[in-house]
Amino acid sequence: MDASMPLIYCVAFFSVVLALAFAVYLHLWVKRQPVENRTIREVSALIKAGANTFMRKEYRILAIFAAVAAVLLFIFLPNPIWSAEFEATKNLSMVVAYIAGTVLSAIAGKMGIIVATSSNGRSAEAAQKGIEPAFLIGFRGGAVMGLAVVGISLFGVAGVLLLFGDTTISLGFSFGASSLALFAKAGGGIFTKTADVSADLTGKVELGIPEDDPRNPAVIADNVGDNVGDVAGMGADLFDSNVAAMTSALVLATSLEAATGTATAQLANVAMVFMYAALGLIASIIGIATARIGKGGTPTKALNSSTYVTSGVFVVLTALATLLFEGFSWRIWGASTVGLVVGVIIGLTTDYFTDDTKPIVQRVAHASRSGSAFTVLSGVSYGFISALPAMIGIAVSALAAYKICEPLGTQYALFGIAMAAVGMLSIVGMIISNDAYGPIVDNARGLAEMGGLGEDTIRIADELDSAGNTVKAVTKGFAIGAAGLTVISLLGAYMSEANVALQALGRELITGFDIMNPVVFFGLLIGAAIPAVFSAMLILGVDKNAQRMVAEIHRQFREIRGLREGKPGVKPEYDRCINIATSGALRELIPAGLMAIVATLLVGFIGGPLAIGGFLMGNIVSGLLLSLFMSNAGGLWDNSKKYVEAGNEGGKGSEAHKAAVVGDTVGDPFKDTAGPSINTQITVVSLVASLMSAIFAASSLFH
């Protein structure tokens, strides 16, 4: 197997080059599409400038955080500078890997901004020619980001392991990606939902003007938010998820040598991680290339069919690799396939609860006729119910993967769960493409209205946007499911790292976490509370910021003569709303993430490795439930509003419409700020636990 490792690395790096080359081709193709409408060009330029300004200020703050974290990492990890085991080169390697993770994660977000802001206006203008050309621009724009994010993440993980040859250092790389993603997603989410909530409440509810009416001072900030939250933040988030899945699998793969007594099995399993990730990237390229709206087709059908194509290609390619390479196990292939299949099923169940052609969304829209209280009550109820199928799916896939691989040994069973997560995230290139398509066509819809392209063009843009909302909900369910499996495997990686430290101290190894142990139960209760507090801090950030923006919008409508009436030449002060969203988001993005990290450290120093095990279990279960609930509830409220706006239950301007808008504004920070950020929060605390396991074992109050 030693001889084949160079070949595996070659396959991995070849897939990266292929993906990036295809991404460049698609980006150039998008750039060649015309954008001739003067208003669209001007507004697109404002959106691009606003997004770049926010990203520049956000990354400046995160650079300071990363610099402080890098110094602390050098002092403490892998061994504190005062310990006898301290090696400067190892600690420096950890710092280099951490910085590489943050930089590559930042690049992933920035690439998303570049392509999204160049695709939105072109998609709007293409809608004048029909739905197919507009769809292709939106989807291919999203695909650039999907391919780039996954290609860069595979390159980073493979490069770090090849350079340092130590999976503990790889955990540092993953922590860099996760910590930046946590703050980027939180900051972008607060920005986008501040603007979205403010624009909807003042425009639709108070004034009864259209969603993207240029009279509304918050409308440009809303479009900027689509990019910094739903594109850049989401890109960093899924970059982190993919890196964490591969890293946890690699940590468990390398620990298998002790169980087997040979390095051959270890190398085979390391090779499987990279091979499967590379083949998933190639499958995504094929799926993206085949995405089309056929005759009589719809955007939703085209997006979903490309996902199915990608999934099928991945299963076939990995089966061939398992057949051809010595040491590859069919049981591991089975575990990864189970993960992928369950991921698709979770996506389908999410679709049932969030698609406006399905009964749940229509019931919430009907409830809106009775007032906003009933919109909120029904949405919350169905949101909670929607979490059950996904939680069952995660549980079934973890159990199935464990049992499939258990005959190979207990440690192989945990590795099987990690490979189920790799399998579920194998098509993440396609998932990101679908997800990034959403905010691109959302911007396109607004630009079509502001550019005066006519009702037919706006109707086509609305259809594209509706598909984007549905598919975004599906991809969020998929991503949360994958995060669930990833953090279970990260729990296994934590046990592996903690046992290395405990063995060195001559202490009893961890074989599991007994909740009847008061130290474990102590950690479990605190861990379960953290996602709720984390979510509350982010939602309160949106709440406080949106109140400031609403006050600014009222001031402009009161003081700028002719703005409310839409007199020619009278324009709102868009920059003031963008500045409010920016300053508020930057002020609120650090505290919530820092709270989660500090809580992890306190539990570890008080209760030690066992308390941290309980902390992670509570954090995982509570976090997954809240994340699924908020993402799905937000999605169904959003599409209930769109269902009413399509002319149902009284249509635009009706009491049902006003109630549905209120539901949407409640759901906005649920689905685009707190919900998806919880995934990253769970990953970050899991990685902090793994990296600090040796220090917790040696320095805790209760061993």
C-alpha positions as CSV (number, residue, x, y, z in Angstrom):
1,M,0.0,0.0,0.0
2,D,3.0,2.3,0.6
3,A,3.6,2.4,-3.1
4,S,0.1,3.5,-4.0
5,M,0.0,6.5,-1.6
6,P,1.7,8.8,-4.1
7,L,-0.9,7.7,-6.7
8,I,-3.7,8.6,-4.2
9,Y,-2.2,12.1,-3.6
10,C,-1.9,12.5,-7.4
11,V,-5.6,11.6,-7.9
12,A,-6.5,14.1,-5.1
13,F,-4.5,16.9,-6.6
14,F,-5.5,16.1,-10.1
15,S,-9.2,16.4,-9.1
16,V,-8.4,19.8,-7.5
17,V,-6.7,21.1,-10.7
18,L,-9.6,19.8,-12.8
19,A,-12.2,21.4,-10.5
20,L,-10.4,24.8,-10.4
21,A,-9.9,24.7,-14.2
22,F,-13.6,24.0,-14.7
23,A,-14.5,26.8,-12.2
24,V,-12.3,29.3,-14.2
25,Y,-14.1,28.2,-17.4
26,L,-17.5,28.7,-15.9
27,H,-16.5,32.1,-14.4
28,L,-15.3,33.3,-17.8
29,W,-18.5,32.0,-19.4
30,V,-20.6,34.0,-17.0
31,K,-18.4,37.1,-17.5
32,R,-19.1,36.9,-21.3
33,Q,-22.8,37.2,-20.8
34,P,-24.1,40.8,-21.5
35,V,-25.4,43.3,-19.0
36,E,-26.6,46.4,-20.8
37,N,-29.3,47.9,-18.6
38,R,-27.8,51.1,-17.1
39,T,-29.7,50.9,-13.8
40,I,-28.8,47.3,-13.3
41,R,-25.1,48.1,-13.9
42,E,-25.3,50.9,-11.4
43,V,-27.1,48.9,-8.7
44,S,-24.8,45.9,-9.3
45,A,-21.8,48.2,-8.7
46,L,-23.4,49.4,-5.5
47,I,-24.0,45.9,-4.3
48,K,-20.5,44.8,-5.2
49,A,-18.9,47.9,-3.4
50,G,-21.0,47.3,-0.3
51,A,-20.2,43.6,-0.1
52,N,-16.5,44.3,-0.6
53,T,-16.4,47.0,2.0
54,F,-18.1,44.8,4.6
55,M,-15.8,41.8,3.8
56,R,-12.7,44.0,4.1
57,K,-13.7,45.4,7.5
58,E,-14.8,41.9,8.7
59,Y,-11.6,40.2,7.6
60,R,-9.6,43.0,9.3
61,I,-11.3,42.2,12.6
62,L,-10.9,38.4,12.0
63,A,-7.2,38.9,11.2
64,I,-6.7,40.4,14.7
65,F,-8.5,37.4,16.2
66,A,-6.5,34.9,14.2
67,A,-3.2,36.6,15.2
68,V,-4.1,36.4,18.9
69,A,-5.3,32.7,18.5
70,A,-2.0,31.9,16.6
71,V,0.1,33.2,19.5
72,L,-2.0,31.2,22.0
73,L,-1.7,28.1,19.9
74,F,2.1,28.4,19.8
75,I,2.2,28.8,23.6
76,F,-0.1,25.8,24.3
77,L,-0.3,23.3,21.4
78,P,0.5,20.5,20.8
79,N,2.5,20.9,24.1
80,P,2.8,24.0,26.4
81,I,6.1,25.8,26.1
82,W,6.9,25.1,29.8
83,S,6.5,21.3,29.4
84,A,9.3,18.8,28.9
85,E,7.7,17.6,25.7
86,F,7.7,21.0,24.1
87,E,9.1,21.2,20.6
88,A,9.2,24.6,18.9
89,T,8.9,23.1,15.4
90,K,5.7,21.2,16.3
91,N,4.1,24.2,17.9
92,L,5.1,26.4,15.0
93,S,3.7,23.7,12.6
94,M,0.3,24.0,14.4
95,V,0.4,27.8,14.0
96,V,1.2,27.5,10.3
97,A,-1.6,24.9,9.7
98,Y,-4.1,27.1,11.7
99,I,-3.2,30.2,9.6
100,A,-3.5,28.2,6.4
101,G,-7.0,27.1,7.5
102,T,-8.1,30.7,8.2
103,V,-6.6,32.1,5.0
104,L,-8.1,29.4,2.7
105,S,-11.5,29.8,4.4
106,A,-11.4,33.5,3.8
107,I,-10.4,33.0,0.2
108,A,-13.4,30.6,-0.3
109,G,-15.7,33.4,1.0
110,K,-14.1,36.1,-1.1
111,M,-14.4,34.0,-4.3
112,G,-18.1,33.6,-3.7
113,I,-18.5,37.4,-3.5
114,I,-16.6,37.9,-6.7
115,V,-18.7,35.4,-8.8
116,A,-22.1,36.2,-7.2
117,T,-21.7,40.0,-7.8
118,S,-20.8,39.4,-11.4
119,S,-23.7,36.9,-12.0
120,N,-26.7,38.6,-10.5
121,G,-27.2,41.4,-13.1
122,R,-26.4,39.1,-16.0
123,S,-29.0,36.6,-14.7
124,A,-31.6,39.4,-14.5
125,E,-31.0,40.5,-18.1
126,A,-31.0,36.9,-19.4
127,A,-34.5,36.4,-17.9
128,Q,-35.8,38.7,-20.7
129,K,-34.9,35.9,-23.1
130,G,-36.4,33.1,-21.0
131,I,-36.0,31.0,-18.0
132,E,-33.2,28.6,-19.4
133,P,-30.5,31.3,-20.0
134,A,-31.2,33.0,-16.7
135,F,-31.1,29.7,-14.8
136,L,-27.8,28.7,-16.4
137,I,-26.1,32.0,-15.4
138,G,-27.3,31.7,-11.8
139,F,-26.4,28.1,-11.5
140,R,-23.0,28.3,-13.2
141,G,-22.2,31.3,-11.1
142,G,-23.0,29.2,-8.0
143,A,-21.0,26.3,-9.4
144,V,-17.9,28.4,-9.6
145,M,-18.0,28.8,-5.9
146,G,-19.0,25.2,-5.3
147,L,-16.0,23.8,-7.2
148,A,-13.6,26.4,-5.8
149,V,-14.6,25.8,-2.2
150,V,-14.3,22.0,-2.4
151,G,-11.2,22.1,-4.5
152,I,-9.4,24.4,-2.0
153,S,-10.5,22.4,1.0
154,L,-9.2,19.1,-0.5
155,F,-6.0,20.8,-1.5
156,G,-5.6,22.2,2.0
157,V,-6.2,19.0,3.9
158,A,-4.0,16.9,1.6
159,G,-1.3,19.5,1.6
160,V,-1.1,19.9,5.4
161,L,-1.0,16.1,5.9
162,L,1.6,15.7,3.1
163,L,3.7,18.5,4.5
164,F,3.6,17.7,8.2
165,G,2.5,14.0,8.3
166,D,0.6,14.5,11.6
167,T,-3.2,14.4,12.0
168,T,-3.0,16.5,15.2
169,I,-1.5,19.3,13.0
170,S,-4.4,18.7,10.6
171,L,-6.8,19.4,13.5
172,G,-5.1,22.9,13.7
173,F,-5.9,23.4,10.0
174,S,-9.5,22.4,10.6
175,F,-9.7,24.7,13.6
176,G,-8.5,27.6,11.5
177,A,-11.2,27.0,8.9
178,S,-13.9,26.5,11.5
179,S,-13.1,29.5,13.7
180,L,-13.1,31.9,10.7
181,A,-16.3,30.3,9.3
182,L,-18.0,30.7,12.7
183,F,-17.4,34.4,12.8
184,A,-17.9,35.0,9.1
185,K,-21.2,33.2,9.1
186,A,-22.3,35.0,12.2
187,G,-21.3,38.4,10.9
188,G,-22.7,37.9,7.4
189,G,-25.9,36.5,8.9
190,I,-26.4,39.5,11.2
191,F,-25.8,41.9,8.3
192,T,-28.1,40.2,5.8
193,K,-31.0,39.7,8.2
194,T,-30.7,43.2,9.6
195,A,-31.3,44.6,6.1
196,D,-33.9,41.9,5.1
197,V,-36.1,42.3,8.2
198,S,-35.9,46.1,8.1
199,A,-36.7,46.3,4.3
200,D,-39.7,43.9,4.7
201,L,-41.2,45.5,7.7
202,T,-41.0,49.1,6.5
203,G,-41.7,48.4,2.8
204,K,-44.2,45.6,2.6
205,V,-46.0,45.9,6.0
206,E,-46.0,49.7,6.7
207,L,-45.9,51.2,3.2
208,G,-47.3,48.4,1.0
209,I,-44.6,48.9,-1.6
210,P,-43.0,46.0,-3.6
211,E,-40.1,44.0,-2.1
212,D,-37.3,45.5,-4.1
213,D,-38.7,49.0,-4.7
214,P,-35.8,51.4,-5.1
215,R,-37.5,54.0,-2.8
216,N,-36.8,51.7,0.2
217,P,-33.4,52.9,1.7
218,A,-32.7,49.3,2.9
219,V,-33.1,47.6,-0.5
220,I,-29.4,47.8,-1.5
221,A,-28.3,46.7,2.0
222,D,-30.6,43.7,1.6
223,N,-29.0,42.8,-1.7
224,V,-25.5,43.2,-0.3
225,G,-26.6,41.0,2.6
226,D,-27.5,38.2,0.2
227,N,-23.9,38.1,-0.8
228,V,-22.1,38.5,2.5
229,G,-24.4,36.2,4.4
230,D,-25.8,33.6,2.0
231,V,-22.7,33.4,-0.3
232,A,-19.5,34.4,1.6
233,G,-20.7,33.1,5.0
234,M,-22.1,29.9,3.6
235,G,-19.0,29.3,1.5
236,A,-16.8,29.5,4.6
237,D,-19.3,27.4,6.5
238,L,-19.3,24.5,4.0
239,F,-15.6,24.8,3.5
240,D,-15.3,24.2,7.3
241,S,-17.7,21.3,7.2
242,N,-15.8,19.5,4.4
243,V,-12.5,20.1,6.1
244,A,-13.8,18.9,9.5
245,A,-15.3,15.7,7.9
246,M,-12.0,14.8,6.2
247,T,-9.9,15.7,9.2
248,S,-11.9,13.6,11.7
249,A,-11.8,10.6,9.3
250,L,-8.1,11.0,9.0
251,V,-7.5,11.2,12.8
252,L,-9.5,8.0,13.2
253,A,-7.8,6.3,10.2
254,T,-4.4,6.9,11.6
255,S,-5.4,5.6,15.0
256,L,-6.4,2.3,13.4
257,E,-2.7,1.3,13.2
258,A,-2.6,0.5,16.9
259,A,-5.6,-1.7,16.6
260,T,-4.3,-3.6,13.5
261,G,-0.7,-3.7,14.5
262,T,0.4,-2.7,11.0
263,A,0.8,0.5,9.0
264,T,-0.7,-1.1,5.9
265,A,-4.3,-0.8,7.2
266,Q,-3.7,2.8,8.3
267,L,-2.4,3.8,4.9
268,A,-5.3,2.1,3.2
269,N,-7.8,4.0,5.3
270,V,-6.0,7.3,4.9
271,A,-6.0,6.6,1.1
272,M,-9.8,5.9,1.2
273,V,-10.5,9.3,2.7
274,F,-8.6,11.2,0.0
275,M,-9.8,8.9,-2.8
276,Y,-13.4,9.3,-1.9
277,A,-13.2,13.0,-1.4
278,A,-11.4,13.3,-4.8
279,L,-14.0,11.2,-6.6
280,G,-16.8,13.2,-4.9
281,L,-15.3,16.3,-6.5
282,I,-15.1,14.7,-9.9
283,A,-18.8,13.5,-9.5
284,S,-19.8,17.1,-8.7
285,I,-18.1,18.3,-11.9
286,I,-20.1,15.8,-14.0
287,G,-23.3,16.7,-12.2
288,I,-22.7,20.5,-12.7
289,A,-22.0,20.0,-16.4
290,T,-25.3,18.1,-16.9
291,A,-27.6,20.6,-15.2
292,R,-30.2,21.9,-17.6
293,I,-33.9,22.8,-17.7
294,G,-35.3,20.3,-20.2
295,K,-38.4,20.8,-22.2
296,G,-41.3,21.3,-19.8
297,G,-38.8,21.2,-16.9
298,T,-38.5,23.6,-13.9
299,P,-35.5,25.1,-12.1
300,T,-36.2,23.0,-9.0
301,K,-36.3,19.8,-11.0
302,A,-33.1,20.7,-12.8
303,L,-31.3,21.4,-9.5
304,N,-32.5,18.2,-7.9
305,S,-31.8,16.0,-10.9
306,S,-28.2,17.3,-11.0
307,T,-27.9,16.3,-7.4
308,Y,-29.1,12.8,-8.1
309,V,-26.7,12.5,-11.1
310,T,-23.8,13.5,-8.8
311,S,-24.8,11.0,-6.2
312,G,-25.1,8.2,-8.6
313,V,-21.8,8.9,-10.3
314,F,-20.1,9.1,-6.8
315,V,-21.5,5.6,-5.8
316,V,-20.2,4.1,-9.0
317,L,-16.8,5.7,-9.0
318,T,-16.1,4.8,-5.3
319,A,-17.3,1.2,-6.0
320,L,-14.7,1.0,-8.8
321,A,-12.0,2.4,-6.6
322,T,-12.8,-0.1,-3.9
323,L,-12.6,-2.9,-6.4
324,L,-9.3,-1.7,-7.9
325,F,-7.2,-0.7,-4.9
326,E,-5.8,-3.2,-2.5
327,G,-6.8,-2.7,1.1
328,F,-9.9,-0.7,0.4
329,S,-12.8,-2.3,2.3
330,W,-16.3,-2.8,0.9
331,R,-17.7,-2.2,4.4
332,I,-16.2,1.3,4.5
333,W,-17.7,1.8,1.0
334,G,-21.0,0.7,2.4
335,A,-20.8,3.2,5.3
336,S,-20.0,6.1,3.0
337,T,-22.9,5.1,0.6
338,V,-25.3,4.9,3.5
339,G,-24.2,8.5,4.5
340,L,-24.8,9.8,1.0
341,V,-28.2,8.1,0.6
342,V,-29.5,9.3,4.0
343,G,-28.3,12.8,3.0
344,V,-30.5,12.8,-0.1
345,I,-33.4,11.4,2.0
346,I,-32.9,14.2,4.6
347,G,-33.0,16.7,1.7
348,L,-36.2,15.3,0.4
349,T,-37.9,15.4,3.8
350,T,-36.8,19.0,4.2
351,D,-38.2,19.8,0.8
352,Y,-41.6,18.4,2.0
353,F,-41.7,20.9,4.8
354,T,-40.4,24.0,2.9
355,D,-41.6,23.7,-0.7
356,D,-44.6,26.0,-1.5
357,T,-46.2,23.3,-3.7
358,K,-46.4,20.9,-0.7
359,P,-49.2,21.1,2.0
360,I,-47.2,22.3,5.0
361,V,-46.3,25.7,3.5
362,Q,-49.8,26.1,2.2
363,R,-51.3,25.4,5.7
364,V,-49.1,28.1,7.2
365,A,-50.1,30.5,4.5
366,H,-53.8,29.7,5.2
367,A,-53.2,30.2,8.9
368,S,-51.9,33.7,8.0
369,R,-55.5,34.8,7.1
370,S,-56.2,34.7,10.9
371,G,-53.3,36.9,11.8
372,S,-49.5,36.9,12.4
373,A,-49.8,35.1,15.7
374,F,-51.2,32.0,13.9
375,T,-48.4,32.3,11.3
376,V,-45.8,32.2,14.0
377,L,-47.5,29.4,16.0
378,S,-48.1,27.1,13.0
379,G,-44.6,27.8,11.7
380,V,-42.9,27.0,15.0
381,S,-45.0,23.8,15.3
382,Y,-44.2,22.5,11.9
383,G,-40.5,23.5,12.3
384,F,-40.2,21.3,15.4
385,I,-41.9,18.4,13.6
386,S,-39.6,18.8,10.6
387,A,-36.6,18.2,12.8
388,L,-37.7,14.6,13.6
389,P,-37.1,13.0,10.1
390,A,-33.6,14.5,9.9
391,M,-32.7,13.5,13.4
392,I,-33.9,10.0,12.7
393,G,-31.9,10.0,9.4
394,I,-28.7,11.1,11.2
395,A,-29.3,8.5,13.9
396,V,-30.0,5.7,11.4
397,S,-27.0,6.6,9.2
398,A,-24.7,6.6,12.3
399,L,-26.0,3.3,13.6
400,A,-25.9,1.7,10.1
401,A,-22.4,2.8,9.4
402,Y,-21.3,1.7,12.9
403,K,-22.9,-1.8,12.5
404,I,-21.6,-2.2,8.9
405,C,-18.0,-1.6,10.0
406,E,-18.2,-3.2,13.5
407,P,-17.1,-6.7,12.3
408,L,-13.7,-5.0,11.3
409,G,-13.3,-3.9,15.0
410,T,-14.7,-1.2,17.3
411,Q,-12.3,1.5,16.1
412,Y,-13.3,0.7,12.5
413,A,-16.9,1.2,13.6
414,L,-16.2,4.8,14.6
415,F,-14.2,5.2,11.3
416,G,-17.3,4.0,9.5
417,I,-19.3,6.9,11.0
418,A,-16.6,9.3,9.9
419,M,-16.7,7.8,6.4
420,A,-20.5,8.2,6.4
421,A,-20.0,11.9,7.0
422,V,-17.4,12.0,4.1
423,G,-19.9,10.2,1.9
424,M,-22.7,12.6,2.8
425,L,-20.4,15.5,2.1
426,S,-18.9,13.9,-1.0
427,I,-21.2,15.9,-3.3
428,V,-20.7,19.1,-1.4
429,G,-19.5,20.8,-4.6
430,M,-23.0,20.3,-6.0
431,I,-24.6,21.3,-2.7
432,I,-22.7,24.6,-2.6
433,S,-23.6,25.2,-6.3
434,N,-27.3,24.8,-5.5
435,D,-27.0,26.9,-2.4
436,A,-25.1,29.8,-4.0
437,Y,-27.6,29.8,-6.9
438,G,-30.2,31.0,-4.4
439,P,-28.8,34.4,-3.4
440,I,-27.7,35.0,-7.0
441,V,-31.2,34.7,-8.4
442,D,-32.6,36.5,-5.4
443,N,-30.4,39.5,-6.3
444,A,-31.4,39.0,-10.0
445,R,-35.1,39.3,-9.0
446,G,-34.5,42.6,-7.3
447,L,-32.3,43.9,-10.1
448,A,-35.0,43.0,-12.6
449,E,-37.5,45.1,-10.7
450,M,-35.2,48.0,-10.1
451,G,-34.1,47.9,-13.8
452,G,-37.7,48.1,-15.0
453,L,-37.4,44.9,-17.1
454,G,-41.2,44.3,-17.1
455,E,-43.6,41.9,-15.4
456,D,-42.8,38.9,-17.5
457,T,-39.1,39.1,-16.7
458,I,-39.9,39.6,-13.0
459,R,-42.2,36.6,-13.1
460,I,-39.4,34.5,-14.5
461,A,-37.0,35.8,-11.9
462,D,-39.6,35.0,-9.2
463,E,-39.8,31.4,-10.4
464,L,-36.0,31.2,-10.3
465,D,-36.0,32.7,-6.8
466,S,-38.7,30.4,-5.5
467,A,-36.6,27.4,-6.7
468,G,-33.6,28.9,-5.0
469,N,-35.5,29.2,-1.7
470,T,-36.7,25.6,-1.9
471,V,-33.3,24.2,-2.8
472,K,-31.5,26.3,-0.2
473,A,-33.7,24.7,2.5
474,V,-32.9,21.3,1.1
475,T,-29.1,22.0,1.0
476,K,-29.3,23.3,4.6
477,G,-30.9,20.1,5.7
478,F,-28.2,18.1,3.8
479,A,-25.5,20.2,5.4
480,I,-26.9,19.9,8.9
481,G,-27.2,16.1,8.5
482,A,-23.6,16.0,7.3
483,A,-22.6,18.2,10.3
484,G,-24.3,15.7,12.6
485,L,-22.3,12.8,11.3
486,T,-19.1,14.9,11.3
487,V,-19.4,15.9,14.9
488,I,-20.1,12.4,16.0
489,S,-16.9,11.4,14.2
490,L,-15.2,14.4,15.8
491,L,-16.3,13.0,19.2
492,G,-14.5,9.8,18.2
493,A,-11.5,11.8,17.2
494,Y,-11.6,13.6,20.6
495,M,-11.6,10.2,22.4
496,S,-8.6,9.1,20.3
497,E,-6.6,12.3,21.1
498,A,-7.6,12.2,24.8
499,N,-6.6,8.6,25.1
500,V,-3.1,9.3,23.8
501,A,-2.7,11.9,26.5
502,L,-4.2,9.7,29.2
503,Q,-2.0,6.8,28.2
504,A,1.1,9.1,28.5
505,L,-0.1,10.0,32.0
506,G,-0.6,6.4,33.0
507,R,-4.3,7.0,33.5
508,E,-7.4,4.8,32.6
509,L,-8.4,5.2,29.0
510,I,-11.8,6.4,27.9
511,T,-14.1,3.8,26.4
512,G,-17.3,5.8,26.5
513,F,-19.2,8.5,28.4
514,D,-21.5,7.2,31.1
515,I,-24.2,9.9,31.8
516,M,-24.7,8.5,35.3
517,N,-21.2,9.8,36.1
518,P,-21.8,13.2,37.6
519,V,-18.8,14.7,35.9
520,V,-20.1,13.6,32.5
521,F,-23.6,14.8,33.4
522,F,-22.2,18.2,34.5
523,G,-20.6,18.7,31.0
524,L,-23.7,17.4,29.2
525,L,-26.1,19.9,30.8
526,I,-23.8,22.9,30.1
527,G,-23.1,21.6,26.5
528,A,-26.8,21.4,25.8
529,A,-27.4,25.0,26.9
530,I,-24.7,26.5,24.8
531,P,-26.4,26.3,21.3
532,A,-29.5,28.0,22.8
533,V,-27.5,30.9,24.3
534,F,-25.4,31.2,21.1
535,S,-28.5,31.4,18.9
536,A,-30.1,34.0,21.3
537,M,-27.0,36.2,21.1
538,L,-27.1,36.1,17.3
539,I,-30.8,36.7,17.0
540,L,-30.6,39.6,19.5
541,G,-27.8,41.0,17.3
542,V,-30.2,41.1,14.4
543,D,-33.0,42.5,16.5
544,K,-30.9,45.4,17.9
545,N,-29.4,46.2,14.5
546,A,-32.7,46.0,12.7
547,Q,-34.3,48.4,15.1
548,R,-31.6,51.0,14.3
549,M,-32.1,50.5,10.6
550,V,-35.9,50.8,10.8
551,A,-35.5,54.1,12.6
552,E,-33.1,55.3,9.9
553,I,-35.6,54.3,7.1
554,H,-38.4,56.2,8.9
555,R,-36.1,59.2,9.1
556,Q,-35.4,59.2,5.4
557,F,-39.1,58.8,4.4
558,R,-39.9,61.7,6.8
559,E,-37.1,64.1,5.8
560,I,-36.3,63.4,2.1
561,R,-39.0,65.2,0.2
562,G,-40.6,63.2,-2.6
563,L,-39.0,59.9,-1.6
564,R,-42.3,58.3,-0.5
565,E,-44.0,59.4,-3.7
566,G,-41.2,58.2,-5.9
567,K,-40.5,61.6,-7.6
568,P,-38.0,61.5,-10.4
569,G,-34.4,62.2,-9.3
570,V,-35.1,61.6,-5.6
571,K,-33.0,58.8,-4.2
572,P,-32.7,57.4,-0.7
573,E,-29.4,57.4,1.2
574,Y,-28.5,53.8,0.6
575,D,-25.1,54.1,2.2
576,R,-26.5,55.0,5.6
577,C,-28.4,51.7,5.8
578,I,-25.3,49.7,4.6
579,N,-23.2,51.4,7.3
580,I,-25.7,50.5,10.0
581,A,-25.8,46.9,8.9
582,T,-22.0,46.8,8.7
583,S,-21.2,48.4,12.0
584,G,-23.8,46.3,13.9
585,A,-22.7,43.0,12.4
586,L,-19.0,43.7,13.1
587,R,-19.9,44.6,16.7
588,E,-21.9,41.4,17.3
589,L,-19.9,38.8,15.4
590,I,-17.3,38.0,18.0
591,P,-19.1,37.6,21.4
592,A,-21.3,34.6,20.5
593,G,-18.5,32.5,19.1
594,L,-16.1,33.5,21.9
595,M,-18.7,32.5,24.5
596,A,-18.9,29.0,23.1
597,I,-15.1,28.6,23.0
598,V,-14.6,30.0,26.6
599,A,-17.4,27.7,27.9
600,T,-15.6,24.7,26.4
601,L,-12.3,25.7,28.1
602,L,-14.0,26.2,31.4
603,V,-15.7,22.8,31.4
604,G,-12.5,21.2,30.4
605,F,-10.4,22.8,33.1
606,I,-13.1,22.0,35.7
607,G,-14.2,18.5,34.8
608,G,-11.4,17.2,32.6
609,P,-11.8,14.8,29.6
610,L,-14.9,13.1,30.8
611,A,-16.8,16.3,31.4
612,I,-15.8,17.5,27.9
613,G,-17.2,14.2,26.5
614,G,-20.5,15.0,28.1
615,F,-20.3,18.6,27.0
616,L,-19.8,17.6,23.4
617,M,-22.7,15.1,23.5
618,G,-25.1,17.7,24.9
619,N,-23.9,20.3,22.4
620,I,-24.3,17.9,19.5
621,V,-27.9,16.8,20.3
622,S,-29.2,20.2,21.4
623,G,-27.4,22.0,18.5
624,L,-28.7,19.6,15.8
625,L,-32.3,19.9,17.0
626,L,-32.2,23.7,17.2
627,S,-30.4,24.0,13.9
628,L,-32.8,21.8,12.0
629,F,-35.8,23.5,13.7
630,M,-34.7,27.1,12.9
631,S,-33.5,26.4,9.3
632,N,-36.7,24.5,8.4
633,A,-39.1,26.9,10.2
634,G,-37.4,29.9,8.5
635,G,-37.6,28.2,5.1
636,L,-41.3,27.4,5.4
637,W,-42.2,30.9,6.6
638,D,-40.3,32.4,3.6
639,N,-42.0,30.3,1.1
640,S,-45.4,30.8,2.8
641,K,-44.9,34.5,2.1
642,K,-44.0,33.8,-1.5
643,Y,-47.0,31.5,-1.8
644,V,-49.3,34.3,-0.7
645,E,-47.5,36.8,-3.0
646,A,-48.2,34.5,-5.9
647,G,-51.9,35.4,-5.5
648,N,-53.1,32.8,-3.0
649,E,-54.9,33.4,0.3
650,G,-55.7,37.0,-0.8
651,G,-52.4,37.9,-2.5
652,K,-50.2,40.9,-2.1
653,G,-51.4,43.6,0.2
654,S,-53.9,41.4,2.0
655,E,-54.0,40.8,5.8
656,A,-52.7,37.3,5.1
657,H,-49.8,38.8,3.2
658,K,-48.9,41.2,6.1
659,A,-49.0,38.2,8.6
660,A,-46.9,36.1,6.3
661,V,-44.3,38.9,6.0
662,V,-44.2,39.0,9.8
663,G,-43.6,35.2,9.9
664,D,-40.8,35.7,7.3
665,T,-39.1,38.3,9.4
666,V,-39.2,36.0,12.4
667,G,-37.8,33.2,10.2
668,D,-35.0,35.3,8.6
669,P,-32.6,35.2,11.5
670,F,-33.7,31.6,12.2
671,K,-32.7,30.2,8.8
672,D,-29.9,32.5,7.7
673,T,-28.2,33.6,11.0
674,A,-28.5,31.3,14.0
675,G,-29.6,28.0,12.4
676,P,-26.7,27.4,10.0
677,S,-24.2,29.0,12.4
678,I,-24.9,26.3,15.0
679,N,-23.3,23.7,12.8
680,T,-20.0,25.6,12.8
681,Q,-20.3,26.3,16.6
682,I,-20.5,22.5,17.2
683,T,-17.5,21.9,15.0
684,V,-15.4,24.6,16.6
685,V,-16.0,23.4,20.2
686,S,-15.3,19.8,19.1
687,L,-12.0,20.9,17.6
688,V,-11.1,23.0,20.6
689,A,-11.8,19.9,22.8
690,S,-9.6,17.7,20.6
691,L,-6.7,20.2,20.5
692,M,-6.8,20.8,24.2
693,S,-7.4,17.2,25.3
694,A,-3.9,16.7,26.7
695,I,-4.0,19.9,28.7
696,F,-7.5,19.0,30.1
697,A,-6.2,15.6,31.1
698,A,-3.2,17.0,32.9
699,S,-4.7,20.2,34.4
700,S,-8.4,19.7,35.3
701,L,-9.9,20.2,38.7
702,F,-11.8,16.9,38.7
703,H,-9.9,14.1,36.9
